[in-house]
Every structure is written in structure tokens, then in C-alpha cells.
Amino acid sequence: KEREKGREKEREKGWKKGRKRGVGIRENMAEGAKRALYVGGLENSVDEKLLYSAFIPFGDILQVQIPIDVATQKNKGFGFVEFEMPEDAADAVDNMDGAELQGRV
């Protein structure tokens, strides 16, 4: 019951997260935003071009963003990928959650 309550709260927040190891992906499930994915666990050398290349096989991408730490000029270990179609985002979640990217599993 505790677990179920936690899952309900997570759904209310609008996020779905896989439980596998590796590159973590969250899909924003809020209405009208089912195309945007949070991608966590990124290695410091991953840039927007590489992230784009990793996700383009699943469909057309509108934008890729990776926040950069001002002090270190390296990525903060996460990024966002926004697909044109919600189905493509769902396909990316199914295939990339827990996947290896730049040696991170």
C-alpha cells in the first residue's frame, strides 16, 4: 500500500520514471507535454549533438538541451529531448531507459 501511494503521488506530479540501471529517462506525462524526456546519468563529455544522435533513431526531434555548469563548463549530468510525436518519445523510453551512453550504464 505504501508503494502504491508513492506511485500515485509520482503520477500526480506528471512524471514516469523507469527503474532500470543506466541512463535514466523520465517522460513528462502532463497533458500536452508527452513528447519531452528527461535524460539523466549523462557522462561529462556528452553534448547536445551526441544526445541528438542517440535519440534520432526513434523519431523527429524538436530540440535537445543539456544544462551546463557555469563554474566547470561541463554538463550537469542530465538533459532533455523533445520529440515531435508522443509515440516517438514513448518508443525512446522503451528502448533507451537503462541503455549505455558514453560508457555510463
Accessible surface in RSA format (square Angstrom, percent):
REM  Atomic radii and reference values for relative SASA: ProtOr
REM  Chains: A
REM  Algorithm: Lee & Richards
REM  Probe-radius: 1.40
REM  Slices: 20
REM RES _ NUM      All-atoms   Total-Side   Main-Chain    Non-polar    All polar
REM                ABS   REL    ABS   REL    ABS   REL    ABS   REL    ABS   REL
RES LYS A   1   207.32 101.1 166.75 102.3  40.57  96.6 112.33 101.1  94.99 101.2
RES GLU A   2   146.41  84.1 137.37 103.9   9.05  21.5  62.94 121.7  83.47  68.2
RES ARG A   3   184.54  77.5 174.32  88.9  10.22  24.3  58.76  80.3 125.78  76.2
RES GLU A   4   114.16  65.5 113.06  85.5   1.11   2.6  29.76  57.6  84.41  68.9
RES LYS A   5   128.95  62.9 127.06  78.0   1.90   4.5  76.76  69.1  52.19  55.6
RES GLY A   6    37.53  46.3   0.00   N/A  37.53  46.3  32.40  88.9   5.12  11.5
RES ARG A   7   116.15  48.8 113.26  57.7   2.89   6.9  27.86  38.1  88.29  53.5
RES GLU A   8    88.37  50.7  87.68  66.3   0.69   1.6  21.52  41.6  66.85  54.6
RES LYS A   9   134.33  65.5 133.20  81.7   1.13   2.7  76.50  68.9  57.83  61.6
RES GLU A  10    55.55  31.9  53.72  40.6   1.83   4.4  22.81  44.1  32.74  26.7
RES ARG A  11   157.65  66.2 141.66  72.2  15.99  38.1  70.69  96.6  86.96  52.7
RES GLU A  12   139.43  80.1 101.27  76.6  38.16  90.9  50.24  97.2  89.19  72.8
RES LYS A  13   157.40  76.8 127.06  78.0  30.34  72.2  79.80  71.8  77.60  82.7
RES GLY A  14     8.71  10.7   0.00   N/A   8.71  10.7   8.71  23.9   0.00   0.0
RES TRP A  15    79.78  32.0  77.31  37.4   2.48   5.8  52.03  27.7  27.75  45.0
RES LYS A  16   104.96  51.2  99.47  61.0   5.49  13.1  65.11  58.6  39.86  42.5
RES LYS A  17    71.40  34.8  57.77  35.4  13.63  32.4  35.13  31.6  36.27  38.6
RES GLY A  18    20.43  25.2   0.00   N/A  20.43  25.2  17.75  48.7   2.68   6.0
RES ARG A  19   174.53  73.3 140.01  71.4  34.52  82.2  80.46 110.0  94.08  57.0
RES LYS A  20   135.18  65.9 117.73  72.2  17.45  41.5  84.14  75.7  51.03  54.4
RES ARG A  21   198.80  83.5 184.24  93.9  14.56  34.7  77.58 106.0 121.22  73.5
RES GLY A  22    24.12  29.7   0.00   N/A  24.12  29.7   2.19   6.0  21.93  49.1
RES VAL A  23     0.64   0.4   0.28   0.3   0.36   0.9   0.43   0.4   0.21   0.6
RES GLY A  24    12.19  15.0   0.00   N/A  12.19  15.0  11.00  30.2   1.19   2.7
RES ILE A  25     0.83   0.5   0.00   0.0   0.83   2.0   0.00   0.0   0.83   2.3
RES ARG A  26    90.27  37.9  90.27  46.0   0.00   0.0   4.93   6.7  85.34  51.7
RES GLU A  27     9.67   5.6   9.36   7.1   0.31   0.7   0.34   0.7   9.32   7.6
RES ASN A  28    34.66  23.9  34.66  33.5   0.00   0.0   0.89   2.1  33.77  32.6
RES MET A  29    78.92  40.9  65.77  43.5  13.15  31.3  65.77  55.9  13.15  17.4
RES ALA A  30    47.06  43.3  38.94  60.1   8.12  18.5  47.06  66.3   0.00   0.0
RES GLU A  31   159.36  91.5 130.08  98.4  29.28  69.7  66.54 128.7  92.82  75.8
RES GLY A  32    62.39  76.9   0.00   N/A  62.39  76.9  41.08 112.7  21.31  47.7
RES ALA A  33    30.77  28.3  25.93  40.0   4.84  11.0  30.77  43.3   0.00   0.0
RES LYS A  34    81.62  39.8  80.44  49.4   1.18   2.8  31.29  28.2  50.33  53.6
RES ARG A  35    72.16  30.3  72.16  36.8   0.00   0.0  11.19  15.3  60.96  36.9
RES ALA A  36    30.72  28.2  30.08  46.4   0.64   1.5  30.25  42.6   0.48   1.3
RES LEU A  37     0.61   0.3   0.00   0.0   0.61   1.5   0.61   0.4   0.00   0.0
RES TYR A  38    59.40  27.7  58.72  33.4   0.68   1.8  30.26  22.7  29.15  35.9
RES VAL A  39     0.00   0.0   0.00   0.0   0.00   0.0   0.00   0.0   0.00   0.0
RES GLY A  40     5.04   6.2   0.00   N/A   5.04   6.2   5.04  13.8   0.00   0.0
RES GLY A  41    37.80  46.6   0.00   N/A  37.80  46.6  27.50  75.5  10.30  23.1
RES LEU A  42     2.96   1.6   0.16   0.1   2.80   7.0   1.26   0.9   1.70   4.6
RES GLU A  43    50.63  29.1  50.60  38.3   0.03   0.1  13.58  26.3  37.05  30.3
RES ASN A  44    74.35  51.3  63.99  61.8  10.36  24.9   9.28  22.3  65.07  62.9
RES SER A  45    69.88  59.1  41.74  55.7  28.14  64.8  50.25 107.0  19.64  27.5
RES VAL A  46     4.09   2.7   0.10   0.1   3.99   9.6   0.10   0.1   3.99  10.8
RES ASP A  47    77.03  54.0  73.40  73.1   3.62   8.6  34.78  81.9  42.24  42.1
RES GLU A  48    80.13  46.0  77.19  58.4   2.94   7.0  24.70  47.8  55.43  45.3
RES LYS A  49   165.00  80.5 156.13  95.8   8.87  21.1 104.75  94.3  60.25  64.2
RES LEU A  50    55.17  30.7  52.11  37.3   3.05   7.7  54.84  38.5   0.32   0.9
RES LEU A  51     0.00   0.0   0.00   0.0   0.00   0.0   0.00   0.0   0.00   0.0
RES TYR A  52    93.46  43.6  93.46  53.2   0.00   0.0  61.89  46.5  31.58  38.9
RES SER A  53    60.73  51.3  48.48  64.7  12.25  28.2  27.20  57.9  33.54  47.0
RES ALA A  54    21.56  19.8   5.09   7.9  16.48  37.5  16.95  23.9   4.61  12.2
RES PHE A  55     0.00   0.0   0.00   0.0   0.00   0.0   0.00   0.0   0.00   0.0
RES ILE A  56    62.56  35.6  55.47  41.3   7.09  17.1  55.47  39.9   7.09  19.2
RES PRO A  57   101.55  74.0  58.48  53.3  43.07 156.6  70.74  58.4  30.81 191.5
RES PHE A  58    35.77  17.9  27.46  17.0   8.31  21.6  30.19  18.3   5.58  16.0
RES GLY A  59    18.58  22.9   0.00   N/A  18.58  22.9  18.34  50.3   0.24   0.5
RES ASP A  60    89.58  62.7  86.91  86.5   2.67   6.3  14.32  33.7  75.25  75.1
RES ILE A  61    21.93  12.5   0.37   0.3  21.57  52.0   0.47   0.3  21.46  58.2
RES LEU A  62    89.68  49.9  58.45  41.8  31.23  78.5  60.90  42.8  28.78  77.4
RES GLN A  63    87.31  48.8  79.20  57.9   8.10  19.3  29.95  63.8  57.36  43.5
RES VAL A  64    19.34  12.7   4.68   4.2  14.66  35.3   4.68   4.1  14.66  39.8
RES GLN A  65    89.42  50.0  89.36  65.3   0.05   0.1  21.32  45.4  68.09  51.6
RES ILE A  66    10.00   5.7   1.92   1.4   8.08  19.5   2.41   1.7   7.59  20.6
RES PRO A  67    41.21  30.0  29.24  26.7  11.97  43.5  40.82  33.7   0.40   2.5
RES ILE A  68    86.38  49.2  70.09  52.2  16.29  39.3  70.09  50.5  16.29  44.2
RES ASP A  69    46.62  32.7  46.38  46.2   0.24   0.6   5.04  11.9  41.57  41.5
RES VAL A  70   130.36  85.8 118.82 107.6  11.54  27.8 120.01 104.3  10.35  28.1
RES ALA A  71    97.50  89.6  55.71  86.0  41.79  95.1  66.38  93.5  31.12  82.4
RES THR A  72    82.98  59.0  61.88  62.7  21.10  50.3  65.72  88.3  17.26  26.1
RES GLN A  73   126.65  70.8 104.93  76.7  21.72  51.7  52.12 110.9  74.54  56.5
RES LYS A  74   106.85  52.1 103.52  63.5   3.33   7.9  57.27  51.5  49.58  52.8
RES ASN A  75    10.42   7.2   1.23   1.2   9.20  22.1   1.23   3.0   9.20   8.9
RES LYS A  76   114.23  55.7  82.33  50.5  31.91  76.0  37.03  33.3  77.20  82.2
RES GLY A  77    19.26  23.7   0.00   N/A  19.26  23.7  15.32  42.0   3.94   8.8
RES PHE A  78    53.88  27.0  53.88  33.4   0.00   0.0  53.88  32.7   0.00   0.0
RES GLY A  79     0.00   0.0   0.00   N/A   0.00   0.0   0.00   0.0   0.00   0.0
RES PHE A  80    70.89  35.5  70.34  43.6   0.55   1.4  70.43  42.7   0.46   1.3
RES VAL A  81     0.11   0.1   0.00   0.0   0.11   0.3   0.11   0.1   0.00   0.0
RES GLU A  82    37.14  21.3  36.81  27.9   0.33   0.8   6.82  13.2  30.33  24.8
RES PHE A  83     0.00   0.0   0.00   0.0   0.00   0.0   0.00   0.0   0.00   0.0
RES GLU A  84    81.80  47.0  76.06  57.5   5.73  13.7  17.28  33.4  64.52  52.7
RES MET A  85    93.12  48.2  93.12  61.6   0.00   0.0  70.72  60.1  22.40  29.7
RES PRO A  86    50.19  36.6  48.44  44.2   1.75   6.3  48.74  40.2   1.45   9.0
RES GLU A  87   112.11  64.4 102.69  77.7   9.42  22.4  68.57 132.6  43.54  35.6
RES ASP A  88    32.55  22.8  32.32  32.2   0.22   0.5   0.22   0.5  32.32  32.2
RES ALA A  89     0.00   0.0   0.00   0.0   0.00   0.0   0.00   0.0   0.00   0.0
RES ALA A  90    41.86  38.5  40.78  62.9   1.08   2.4  41.58  58.6   0.28   0.7
RES ASP A  91    63.27  44.3  60.23  59.9   3.05   7.2  14.86  35.0  48.42  48.3
RES ALA A  92     0.00   0.0   0.00   0.0   0.00   0.0   0.00   0.0   0.00   0.0
RES VAL A  93    13.37   8.8  12.53  11.3   0.84   2.0  12.53  10.9   0.84   2.3
RES ASP A  94   102.89  72.1  77.95  77.6  24.94  59.0  27.08  63.7  75.81  75.6
RES ASN A  95    82.50  56.9  56.50  54.6  26.00  62.6   9.60  23.1  72.90  70.5
RES MET A  96    20.95  10.9  20.95  13.9   0.00   0.0   6.39   5.4  14.56  19.3
RES ASP A  97    16.28  11.4   8.00   8.0   8.28  19.6   3.06   7.2  13.22  13.2
RES GLY A  98    19.91  24.5   0.00   N/A  19.91  24.5   3.87  10.6  16.04  35.9
RES ALA A  99    27.10  24.9  16.85  26.0  10.25  23.3  26.83  37.8   0.27   0.7
RES GLU A 100   109.95  63.1  83.74  63.4  26.21  62.4  23.03  44.5  86.92  71.0
RES LEU A 101    17.34   9.7  15.54  11.1   1.80   4.5  16.65  11.7   0.69   1.9
RES GLN A 102    90.66  50.7  62.54  45.7  28.12  67.0  10.09  21.5  80.57  61.1
RES GLY A 103    58.23  71.8   0.00   N/A  58.23  71.8  27.57  75.7  30.66  68.7
RES ARG A 104   106.99  44.9 103.98  53.0   3.02   7.2  31.41  42.9  75.58  45.8
RES VAL A 105    98.25  64.7  71.56  64.8  26.69  64.3  71.59  62.2  26.66  72.3
END  Absolute sums over single chains surface
CHAIN  1 A     6944.4       5733.3       1211.0       3452.7       3491.6
END  Absolute sums over all chains
TOTAL          6944.4       5733.3       1211.0       3452.7       3491.6
